[in-house]
């Protein structure tokens, strides 16, 4: 069984034989909720590629200390995948973030699309972003990721268009697109971008704007997926055709 993972701010100078103190909410959940005990093995990750295997040497109610037995540096998975996720309603946003994190997405960009039902403004925007970030953090630990995803602040359509222009391959999921996702040529490296629309679908203007700056409009199949699951289906279909999943 894979060892449980706990997130720490940095492992930059940590070497085998060092002891690492973990405190705060991360340690409280491990010790009080999971009942972590001395002698148990675990992983420590900083979210930037370094993972330490360690054994718990001491615990309190708000902290634990782990002695490191091994440190591994993992290269960032390539190609990198960014998903622009139009705001879903209710808790479907957290569901989308969870499954996208588990599948290996590097960056998640919430987007206020024209037909998004949910609205992020003021204090609600800050709270909603924090929820998405917390969801990504927990999902990354659950899936034992060495590189944890970034969840960035809410993007406008202009900002999404700029991201499309920076990507090596950018796709827009659209049920009426003529080209199937499987016909798309993919690089072995670089930046892939997937744009997922809201429950009400993308407007013609949004699709045209993104295609004009370099995106390709593609369909997944005859079925119409929910916005919270369309992204993970598309990313899986892409990754299986790259060295990340295809080798």
C-alpha positions in Angstrom: 0.0 0.0 0.0 1.3 3.5 -0.9 2.3 5.5 2.2 0.0 8.5 3.1 1.3 11.9 2.0 1.5 15.1 4.1 2.3 18.5 2.7 5.1 20.6 4.1 6.2 24.2 3.1 9.6 23.1 1.8 12.0 20.1 1.6 14.7 22.1 -0.1 17.5 21.4 2.4 16.2 18.1 3.8 18.4 15.0 3.5 18.2 11.4 4.7 18.6 11.3 8.5 17.1 14.7 9.1 14.0 15.2 11.3 11.2 17.3 10.0 8.6 18.9 12.2 5.1 19.1 10.8 2.6 21.3 12.7 -0.7 23.2 12.3 -3.8 21.8 10.7 -1.8 19.3 8.6 -0.4 17.7 11.8 -3.6 18.0 13.8 -5.6 16.1 11.2 -2.9 13.4 11.0 -2.5 12.9 14.7 -6.1 13.5 16.0 -8.2 12.4 13.1 -6.0 9.7 11.4 -4.5 8.7 14.7 -0.9 8.8 13.4 1.4 6.9 15.7 5.2 6.7 16.3 6.8 4.3 14.0 4.4 4.7 11.1 5.8 5.4 7.7 4.6 8.3 5.5 5.6 10.6 2.7 6.4 14.3 3.0 5.9 16.4 -0.1 6.5 20.1 -0.8 4.3 20.1 -4.0 7.3 21.1 -6.2 8.7 17.7 -7.0 10.6 16.7 -3.9 9.2 13.8 -1.9 10.7 12.4 1.3 10.0 8.9 2.8 10.0 9.2 6.6 9.0 7.5 9.8 7.2 9.2 12.7 9.5 9.7 15.7 7.3 11.8 18.0 3.7 13.2 18.1 1.7 15.8 20.0 -1.9 16.9 19.5 -0.8 19.7 17.1 2.4 18.4 15.6 4.5 15.4 14.7 8.2 14.8 13.9 9.3 12.4 11.2 12.8 11.1 10.6 13.6 11.1 6.8 14.9 7.8 5.3 15.0 8.8 1.7 14.5 11.9 -0.5 13.5 11.7 -4.2 13.3 14.6 -6.7 10.7 14.0 -9.4 10.8 15.8 -12.8 7.6 17.7 -13.6 5.3 15.6 -15.8 5.4 16.7 -19.5 3.5 17.9 -21.3 2.0 20.2 -18.8 -1.8 20.4 -18.8 -3.8 23.5 -17.9 -7.6 23.3 -17.7 -9.7 26.5 -17.9 -12.9 25.5 -16.0 -16.0 27.7 -16.4 -17.6 28.1 -13.0 -20.1 25.3 -12.4 -23.1 25.8 -10.0 -23.1 24.3 -6.5 -20.5 21.9 -5.4 -19.6 20.8 -8.9 -16.7 23.1 -9.0 -15.0 21.3 -6.2 -15.8 18.0 -7.9 -14.1 19.2 -11.1 -11.0 20.4 -9.2 -10.8 17.1 -7.4 -10.9 14.9 -10.4 -8.6 17.2 -12.5 -6.1 17.1 -9.7 -6.2 13.3 -9.4 -5.6 12.9 -13.1 -2.5 15.1 -13.1 -3.5 18.6 -14.3 -0.8 21.2 -13.6 -2.9 24.3 -13.4 -6.7 25.0 -13.0 -8.0 28.3 -14.0 -11.6 29.2 -12.9 -13.3 31.2 -15.6 -16.4 33.5 -15.5 -17.9 32.5 -18.9 -20.9 34.4 -20.2 -23.3 31.6 -19.3 -21.8 30.6 -16.0 -24.6 30.4 -13.4 -22.2 30.8 -10.4 -20.8 34.2 -9.8 -17.6 35.0 -7.9 -17.5 38.5 -6.6 -16.0 40.2 -3.6 -15.8 38.0 -0.4 -17.5 35.1 -2.2 -14.7 35.1 -4.8 -12.0 34.8 -2.1 -13.9 32.1 -0.3 -14.7 30.1 -3.4 -11.1 30.3 -4.6 -9.9 29.1 -1.2 -12.3 26.1 -1.4 -10.9 25.1 -4.8 -7.3 25.4 -3.6 -8.0 23.4 -0.5 -9.8 20.7 -2.6 -6.8 20.6 -4.9 -4.4 20.3 -2.0 -6.2 17.4 -0.4 -6.7 15.6 -3.8 -3.0 16.0 -4.6 -2.1 14.3 -1.3 -4.6 11.5 -1.8 -3.2 10.8 -5.2 0.4 11.0 -4.0 1.4 13.7 -6.4 4.9 15.0 -6.3 3.9 18.2 -8.1 0.7 19.8 -6.8 -1.5 21.8 -9.1 -1.8 25.6 -9.1 -5.4 26.9 -8.7 -5.2 30.5 -9.8 -7.6 33.4 -9.3 -10.7 33.9 -11.5 -9.9 34.7 -15.1 -11.8 36.9 -17.6 -12.3 35.9 -21.2 -9.5 38.2 -22.2 -7.1 36.4 -19.9 -8.3 33.0 -21.1 -7.5 34.2 -24.7 -4.0 35.1 -23.6 -3.5 31.7 -22.1 -4.6 30.1 -25.4 -2.0 32.2 -27.2 0.7 30.9 -24.9 -0.1 27.2 -25.2 1.5 24.8 -27.7 -1.9 23.1 -28.2 -5.2 24.6 -27.0 -8.6 23.0 -27.4 -12.1 24.2 -26.7 -14.6 21.5 -25.9 -17.8 22.1 -27.9 -20.6 19.7 -28.7 -21.1 21.1 -32.2 -17.5 21.1 -33.2 -16.7 19.3 -36.5 -13.3 17.9 -35.4 -13.1 15.0 -33.0 -10.6 15.2 -30.1 -8.9 12.0 -31.3 -7.9 13.7 -34.6 -5.7 16.3 -32.9 -1.9 16.1 -33.3 -0.2 16.3 -29.9 3.4 17.1 -28.9 5.4 15.0 -26.5 6.3 18.1 -24.5 5.1 21.6 -24.1 1.9 23.1 -22.8 -1.6 21.8 -23.4 -4.6 23.9 -22.6 -8.2 22.6 -22.3 -11.1 25.0 -22.1 -14.3 23.7 -20.6 -17.5 25.7 -20.9 -20.4 26.1 -18.3 -23.6 24.2 -18.0 -25.3 26.5 -20.5 -22.6 26.0 -23.0 -20.2 28.4 -24.6 -21.5 31.3 -26.7 -20.6 31.5 -30.4 -18.6 34.7 -29.6 -16.6 32.9 -27.0 -15.8 30.0 -29.3 -14.9 32.3 -32.1 -12.7 34.5 -29.9 -10.7 31.5 -28.6 -10.4 29.9 -32.1 -9.1 33.2 -33.5 -6.2 33.2 -31.1 -5.2 29.7 -31.8 -7.5 27.2 -30.1 -9.1 24.2 -31.9 -12.8 23.5 -31.3 -13.2 19.8 -30.7 -16.0 17.4 -29.6 -15.6 14.5 -27.2 -18.3 12.3 -28.8 -22.0 12.1 -29.3 -22.7 12.4 -25.5 -22.9 15.7 -23.8 -21.0 15.6 -20.5 -21.5 17.8 -17.5 -19.0 20.7 -17.1 -17.6 19.1 -14.0 -16.7 15.8 -15.8 -16.0 17.0 -19.3 -12.5 18.3 -18.4 -11.3 15.0 -16.8 -12.6 13.0 -19.8 -10.8 15.3 -22.3 -7.5 15.3 -20.3 -7.6 11.5 -20.0 -8.1 11.2 -23.8 -5.2 13.5 -24.3 -2.8 12.0 -21.8 -3.2 8.5 -23.2 -1.7 9.8 -26.4 1.4 11.3 -24.7 4.5 9.7 -23.1 2.8 10.4 -19.7 0.3 7.6 -20.2 1.1 6.2 -23.6 4.5 4.6 -22.9 
